[in-house]
Amino acid sequence: MGAQGIVAQEFERQLQASIDVKQRLLAEARACVDVAQVLIAAYRAGNALFVFGNGGSAADAQHIAAEFLGRFYIERPPLAATALTVNTSALTAIGNDYSFDEVFARQLRALGKRGDVALGISTSGNAANVVRALEAAREAGLTSVALTGSRGGRAKEVADYWVGVPSDDTPRVQEAHITIGHIWSALVESALFGEMAKADADAAQVEISARG
């Protein structure tokens, strides 16, 4: 086999590995749906989402926040979502004056309020600043969600909700994370502004008519 054939074979192998992880993720769908319901309820109550992580997970945090602030499928009002990874002055000031472990937790204490949702992303579940922020979120009355790989690490132990992608391969876990984030965006959008919202309104109207 020539070099081109080896490259093609490796591409197919890695793509299949990504597909396999998402197939296994179907068995974890209940946990993903539970978090979607938490997000829907929080937004209906006028609350906000805060997302945070390191490296590739920081990029995912920004991506997910952008889907809520902008739009996903539906033209609709913006939904409050903040990635705690973007204010470099805050990150470096807190990291320098306190500790890098505090860079997300301190922002949450300042910006978050009871009923908001804090989503911490860590492939290992052991990123100290993510774990500390999840702890701070619970202390402040936010709903805390950990999005990790299969083991969950410390994040699993301190969060109100845990979604663990069934893999320990970091790239495959990160690919599944953004897929989950996209699905959450679609479900929230539909529940608040789309077909699910219309179905809820129709059901409520039927119930009112029946009472009358």
GULONU-271524 format. One record per residue (C-alpha): residue number from 1; residue in three letters; chain; x, y, z. Coordinates in steps of 0.001 Angstrom, whole numbers. Layout:
REM GULONU-271524
+-----+-----+---+---------+---------+---------+
!   k !   r ! c !       u !       v !       w !
+-----+-----+---+---------+---------+---------+
! NUM ! Ala ! A !       X !       Y !       Z !
...
+-----+-----+---+---------+---------+---------+
REM end
This chain:
REM GULONU-271524
+-----+-----+---+---------+---------+---------+
!   k !   r ! c !       u !       v !       w !
+-----+-----+---+---------+---------+---------+
!   1 ! Met ! A !       0 !       0 !       0 !
!   2 ! Gly ! A !    1340 !    3434 !    -974 !
!   3 ! Ala ! A !    1453 !    6529 !    1208 !
!   4 ! Gln ! A !   -1848 !    7809 !    -173 !
!   5 ! Gly ! A !   -3550 !    4527 !     663 !
!   6 ! Ile ! A !   -2163 !    4575 !    4218 !
!   7 ! Val ! A !   -3442 !    8134 !    4731 !
!   8 ! Ala ! A !   -6882 !    7193 !    3397 !
!   9 ! Gln ! A !   -7022 !    4116 !    5626 !
!  10 ! Glu ! A !   -6076 !    6122 !    8705 !
!  11 ! Phe ! A !   -8641 !    8792 !    7896 !
!  12 ! Glu ! A !  -11359 !    6151 !    7649 !
!  13 ! Arg ! A !  -10203 !    4503 !   10881 !
!  14 ! Gln ! A !  -10364 !    7749 !   12838 !
!  15 ! Leu ! A !  -13701 !    8750 !   11326 !
!  16 ! Gln ! A !  -15132 !    5347 !   12250 !
!  17 ! Ala ! A !  -13782 !    5757 !   15786 !
!  18 ! Ser ! A !  -15665 !    9052 !   16067 !
!  19 ! Ile ! A !  -18841 !    7427 !   14762 !
!  20 ! Asp ! A !  -18459 !    4549 !   17231 !
!  21 ! Val ! A !  -18245 !    6940 !   20187 !
!  22 ! Lys ! A !  -21420 !    8705 !   19101 !
!  23 ! Gln ! A !  -23154 !    5351 !   18711 !
!  24 ! Arg ! A !  -22208 !    4472 !   22285 !
!  25 ! Leu ! A !  -23392 !    7908 !   23385 !
!  26 ! Leu ! A !  -26943 !    6845 !   22532 !
!  27 ! Ala ! A !  -26867 !    4764 !   25703 !
!  28 ! Glu ! A !  -26180 !    7974 !   27666 !
!  29 ! Ala ! A !  -29055 !    9875 !   26068 !
!  30 ! Arg ! A !  -31055 !   10096 !   29308 !
!  31 ! Ala ! A !  -28378 !   12209 !   30988 !
!  32 ! Cys ! A !  -28187 !   14504 !   27955 !
!  33 ! Val ! A !  -31972 !   14916 !   27897 !
!  34 ! Asp ! A !  -32018 !   15717 !   31625 !
!  35 ! Val ! A !  -29573 !   18582 !   31057 !
!  36 ! Ala ! A !  -31616 !   19831 !   28094 !
!  37 ! Gln ! A !  -34645 !   20010 !   30398 !
!  38 ! Val ! A !  -32596 !   21920 !   32970 !
!  39 ! Leu ! A !  -31554 !   24458 !   30318 !
!  40 ! Ile ! A !  -35114 !   24838 !   29023 !
!  41 ! Ala ! A !  -36452 !   25434 !   32535 !
!  42 ! Ala ! A !  -33679 !   27924 !   33342 !
!  43 ! Tyr ! A !  -34286 !   29968 !   30216 !
!  44 ! Arg ! A !  -38046 !   29936 !   30743 !
!  45 ! Ala ! A !  -37412 !   31370 !   34204 !
!  46 ! Gly ! A !  -35242 !   34171 !   32783 !
!  47 ! Asn ! A !  -31931 !   32716 !   33887 !
!  48 ! Ala ! A !  -28598 !   32423 !   32087 !
!  49 ! Leu ! A !  -25941 !   29895 !   31090 !
!  50 ! Phe ! A !  -22233 !   30115 !   31962 !
!  51 ! Val ! A !  -19781 !   27796 !   30165 !
!  52 ! Phe ! A !  -16104 !   27194 !   30858 !
!  53 ! Gly ! A !  -13185 !   24856 !   30170 !
!  54 ! Asn ! A !   -9509 !   24801 !   29173 !
!  55 ! Gly ! A !   -7830 !   24515 !   25767 !
!  56 ! Gly ! A !  -10113 !   22749 !   23310 !
!  57 ! Ser ! A !  -12828 !   22766 !   25964 !
!  58 ! Ala ! A !  -12472 !   26562 !   26186 !
!  59 ! Ala ! A !  -13121 !   26723 !   22453 !
!  60 ! Asp ! A !  -16156 !   24464 !   22927 !
!  61 ! Ala ! A !  -17402 !   26732 !   25733 !
!  62 ! Gln ! A !  -17247 !   29740 !   23427 !
!  63 ! His ! A !  -18867 !   27818 !   20572 !
!  64 ! Ile ! A !  -21778 !   26643 !   22724 !
!  65 ! Ala ! A !  -22341 !   30090 !   24243 !
!  66 ! Ala ! A !  -22376 !   31598 !   20754 !
!  67 ! Glu ! A !  -25126 !   29202 !   19613 !
!  68 ! Phe ! A !  -27411 !   30486 !   22387 !
!  69 ! Leu ! A !  -26503 !   34153 !   21963 !
!  70 ! Gly ! A !  -26918 !   34047 !   18203 !
!  71 ! Arg ! A !  -29250 !   31482 !   16727 !
!  72 ! Phe ! A !  -29136 !   27826 !   15805 !
!  73 ! Tyr ! A !  -31955 !   26971 !   13387 !
!  74 ! Ile ! A !  -34642 !   29496 !   14278 !
!  75 ! Glu ! A !  -34773 !   33272 !   14014 !
!  76 ! Arg ! A !  -35500 !   34221 !   17631 !
!  77 ! Pro ! A !  -34477 !   36482 !   20533 !
!  78 ! Pro ! A !  -30988 !   35917 !   21981 !
!  79 ! Leu ! A !  -30551 !   33685 !   25010 !
!  80 ! Ala ! A !  -28181 !   34777 !   27781 !
!  81 ! Ala ! A !  -24992 !   32695 !   27619 !
!  82 ! Thr ! A !  -21460 !   33630 !   28689 !
!  83 ! Ala ! A !  -18182 !   31806 !   28091 !
!  84 ! Leu ! A !  -15946 !   32519 !   31089 !
!  85 ! Thr ! A !  -12874 !   31906 !   28937 !
!  86 ! Val ! A !  -12816 !   35122 !   26897 !
!  87 ! Asn ! A !  -11940 !   37991 !   29274 !
!  88 ! Thr ! A !   -8179 !   37738 !   29255 !
!  89 ! Ser ! A !   -7755 !   40609 !   31705 !
!  90 ! Ala ! A !   -9994 !   38874 !   34253 !
!  91 ! Leu ! A !   -8378 !   35488 !   33643 !
!  92 ! Thr ! A !   -4840 !   36783 !   34066 !
!  93 ! Ala ! A !   -5661 !   39069 !   36996 !
!  94 ! Ile ! A !   -7416 !   36309 !   38939 !
!  95 ! Gly ! A !   -4745 !   33785 !   37975 !
!  96 ! Asn ! A !   -1962 !   36133 !   39083 !
!  97 ! Asp ! A !   -3565 !   37521 !   42251 !
!  98 ! Tyr ! A !   -5229 !   34341 !   43480 !
!  99 ! Ser ! A !   -4700 !   31096 !   41570 !
! 100 ! Phe ! A !   -5382 !   29635 !   38149 !
! 101 ! Asp ! A !   -7746 !   27277 !   39966 !
! 102 ! Glu ! A !   -9961 !   30304 !   40717 !
! 103 ! Val ! A !  -10227 !   31860 !   37227 !
! 104 ! Phe ! A !  -13740 !   30549 !   36545 !
! 105 ! Ala ! A !  -15046 !   30263 !   40115 !
! 106 ! Arg ! A !  -14445 !   33928 !   40927 !
! 107 ! Gln ! A !  -16202 !   35055 !   37751 !
! 108 ! Leu ! A !  -19167 !   32834 !   38596 !
! 109 ! Arg ! A !  -19432 !   34303 !   42074 !
! 110 ! Ala ! A !  -19587 !   37786 !   40547 !
! 111 ! Leu ! A !  -21856 !   37127 !   37571 !
! 112 ! Gly ! A !  -24002 !   34105 !   38403 !
! 113 ! Lys ! A !  -27262 !   34109 !   40318 !
! 114 ! Arg ! A !  -29523 !   31459 !   41800 !
! 115 ! Gly ! A !  -31237 !   29476 !   39040 !
! 116 ! Asp ! A !  -28543 !   30051 !   36411 !
! 117 ! Val ! A !  -26758 !   27055 !   34894 !
! 118 ! Ala ! A !  -22973 !   26510 !   35090 !
! 119 ! Leu ! A !  -21625 !   24098 !   32468 !
! 120 ! Gly ! A !  -18058 !   22920 !   33085 !
! 121 ! Ile ! A !  -16305 !   21070 !   30265 !
! 122 ! Ser ! A !  -13286 !   18834 !   30922 !
! 123 ! Thr ! A !  -12357 !   15692 !   29011 !
! 124 ! Ser ! A !  -10749 !   14158 !   32112 !
! 125 ! Gly ! A !  -13132 !   15706 !   34615 !
! 126 ! Asn ! A !  -10139 !   16664 !   36758 !
! 127 ! Ala ! A !   -9278 !   20180 !   35578 !
! 128 ! Ala ! A !   -8878 !   21951 !   38920 !
! 129 ! Asn ! A !  -10352 !   25279 !   37794 !
! 130 ! Val ! A !  -13400 !   23556 !   36290 !
! 131 ! Val ! A !  -13982 !   21495 !   39444 !
! 132 ! Arg ! A !  -13597 !   24580 !   41630 !
! 133 ! Ala ! A !  -16080 !   26525 !   39499 !
! 134 ! Leu ! A !  -18635 !   23717 !   39712 !
! 135 ! Glu ! A !  -18243 !   23765 !   43492 !
! 136 ! Ala ! A !  -18654 !   27544 !   43548 !
! 137 ! Ala ! A !  -21738 !   27266 !   41357 !
! 138 ! Arg ! A !  -23458 !   24908 !   43784 !
! 139 ! Glu ! A !  -22497 !   27119 !   46719 !
! 140 ! Ala ! A !  -24124 !   30098 !   44965 !
! 141 ! Gly ! A !  -27331 !   28257 !   44048 !
! 142 ! Leu ! A !  -26611 !   27715 !   40372 !
! 143 ! Thr ! A !  -27339 !   24360 !   38754 !
! 144 ! Ser ! A !  -23989 !   22762 !   37951 !
! 145 ! Val ! A !  -23400 !   20473 !   34966 !
! 146 ! Ala ! A !  -20199 !   18542 !   34222 !
! 147 ! Leu ! A !  -19509 !   17476 !   30627 !
! 148 ! Thr ! A !  -16576 !   15038 !   30580 !
! 149 ! Gly ! A !  -15152 !   11818 !   29198 !
! 150 ! Ser ! A !  -16136 !    8385 !   30441 !
! 151 ! Arg ! A !  -14589 !    8516 !   33914 !
! 152 ! Gly ! A !  -15964 !   11852 !   35032 !
! 153 ! Gly ! A !  -13165 !   12564 !   37500 !
! 154 ! Arg ! A !  -13777 !   15015 !   40333 !
! 155 ! Ala ! A !  -16230 !   17007 !   38213 !
! 156 ! Lys ! A !  -18665 !   14101 !   38270 !
! 157 ! Glu ! A !  -18598 !   14096 !   42067 !
! 158 ! Val ! A !  -19274 !   17811 !   42607 !
! 159 ! Ala ! A !  -21817 !   18559 !   39837 !
! 160 ! Asp ! A !  -25594 !   18352 !   40072 !
! 161 ! Tyr ! A !  -25706 !   16717 !   36629 !
! 162 ! Trp ! A !  -23061 !   14696 !   34806 !
! 163 ! Val ! A !  -22782 !   13763 !   31128 !
! 164 ! Gly ! A !  -19867 !   11433 !   30415 !
! 165 ! Val ! A !  -18920 !   10651 !   26830 !
! 166 ! Pro ! A !  -18093 !    6915 !   26662 !
! 167 ! Ser ! A !  -14460 !    7308 !   25592 !
! 168 ! Asp ! A !  -11073 !    8199 !   27070 !
! 169 ! Asp ! A !   -9658 !    9407 !   23723 !
! 170 ! Thr ! A !   -9511 !   13203 !   24057 !
! 171 ! Pro ! A !  -10221 !   14124 !   20402 !
! 172 ! Arg ! A !  -13186 !   11727 !   20246 !
! 173 ! Val ! A !  -14549 !   13098 !   23538 !
! 174 ! Gln ! A !  -14266 !   16688 !   22301 !
! 175 ! Glu ! A !  -16040 !   15810 !   19053 !
! 176 ! Ala ! A !  -18900 !   14341 !   21048 !
! 177 ! His ! A !  -18985 !   17358 !   23358 !
! 178 ! Ile ! A !  -19714 !   19786 !   20551 !
! 179 ! Thr ! A !  -22309 !   17392 !   19127 !
! 180 ! Ile ! A !  -24043 !   17382 !   22513 !
! 181 ! Gly ! A !  -23797 !   21174 !   22684 !
! 182 ! His ! A !  -25403 !   21474 !   19264 !
! 183 ! Ile ! A !  -28250 !   19164 !   20229 !
! 184 ! Trp ! A !  -28853 !   21107 !   23448 !
! 185 ! Ser ! A !  -28984 !   24315 !   21391 !
! 186 ! Ala ! A !  -31532 !   22809 !   19027 !
! 187 ! Leu ! A !  -33707 !   21396 !   21830 !
! 188 ! Val ! A !  -33751 !   24620 !   23832 !
! 189 ! Glu ! A !  -34522 !   26682 !   20757 !
! 190 ! Ser ! A !  -37347 !   24384 !   19706 !
! 191 ! Ala ! A !  -38821 !   24253 !   23222 !
! 192 ! Leu ! A !  -38848 !   28027 !   23615 !
! 193 ! Phe ! A !  -39534 !   29243 !   20094 !
! 194 ! Gly ! A !  -40202 !   26335 !   17717 !
! 195 ! Glu ! A !  -42325 !   23256 !   17223 !
! 196 ! Met ! A !  -42150 !   22075 !   20838 !
! 197 ! Ala ! A !  -43236 !   25515 !   22054 !
! 198 ! Lys ! A !  -46175 !   25458 !   19642 !
! 199 ! Ala ! A !  -47149 !   21956 !   20796 !
! 200 ! Asp ! A !  -47066 !   23087 !   24441 !
! 201 ! Ala ! A !  -49233 !   26098 !   23630 !
! 202 ! Asp ! A !  -51730 !   23953 !   21705 !
! 203 ! Ala ! A !  -51922 !   21467 !   24578 !
! 204 ! Ala ! A !  -52527 !   24286 !   27068 !
! 205 ! Gln ! A !  -55295 !   25688 !   24876 !
! 206 ! Val ! A !  -56967 !   22261 !   24678 !
! 207 ! Glu ! A !  -56826 !   21971 !   28474 !
! 208 ! Ile ! A !  -58371 !   25429 !   28920 !
! 209 ! Ser ! A !  -61125 !   24587 !   26444 !
! 210 ! Ala ! A !  -61842 !   21314 !   28233 !
! 211 ! Arg ! A !  -62198 !   23127 !   31553 !
! 212 ! Gly ! A !  -64594 !   25579 !   29969 !
+-----+-----+---+---------+---------+---------+
REM end
